[in-house]
Amino acid sequence: MKTRTMVSVAAVSACVALTTCGCGPDEAKENADAKPSRPSASTSANAPSGTPSASAGTEQPAPPVTADRPAPRTKERAIQRYEQYLHGLGREDIGTVCEVAGPGAKKAEDQGFGPCTTTYAIVFQMISPEQKNALRTATVDPQRVHVRTLDTIEMPLESVRSSATFSEEDLGSYVLEYLKDDYYITDGK
């Protein structure tokens, strides 16, 4: 895999992939019309996973997030959201991926790239089976996470713990921001 999964970079890569694989605009149009799947209750972006991160150590898991209660503005919640994103990439769960990466995907779309569902459908094809399997159980090392403020938290590539190796070109580093009562990926490096 030679492409980062950040939406803006992935969109450029998607164009390259469409060109090199011989896929025409008709196929891209079909993918653009695809509707995002709604994540199940167990993978809902509004509900944290039932199991805290293995790397969280003695930290308490964040309380459940409900529609009537905002997510906690904590480093632990940002890590939890990023892990949701990583696991979604591994499962090819477009609903979860586009939920967590929505604001970043919207920026890319506003710059002329396709919608999140189209872009990530192509990104999923660029991730090797070994990497997908590793992403399904990837965790984040809290010691390597950079808290600028509780509104802006960086997840460097070095913070990802998985059974596969990723480079900056493969996965990259991300910034999560607290928007609309939860953390969302807004930028990648």
HELIX and SHEET records of a PDB file:
HELIX    1   1 VAL A    7  CYS A   21  1                                  15    
HELIX    2   2 PRO A   25  ALA A   32  1                                   8    
HELIX    3   3 ALA A   54  ALA A   56  5                                   3    
HELIX    4   4 LYS A   75  ARG A   91  1                                  17    
HELIX    5   5 ILE A   94  VAL A  100  1                                   7    
HELIX    6   6 GLY A  102  ASP A  110  1                                   9    
HELIX    7   7 CYS A  116  MET A  126  1                                  11    
HELIX    8   8 PRO A  129  ARG A  136  1                                   8    
HELIX    9   9 PRO A  142  ARG A  144  5                                   3    
HELIX   10  10 LEU A  157  SER A  159  5                                   3    
SHEET    1   A 2 THR A 139  VAL A 140  0                                        
SHEET    2   A 2 VAL A 160  ARG A 161 -1                                        
SHEET    1   B 4 HIS A 146  THR A 149  0                                        
SHEET    2   B 4 THR A 152  MET A 155 -1                                        
SHEET    3   B 4 TYR A 174  LEU A 179 -1                                        
SHEET    4   B 4 ASP A 182  GLY A 188 -1                                        
END                                                                             
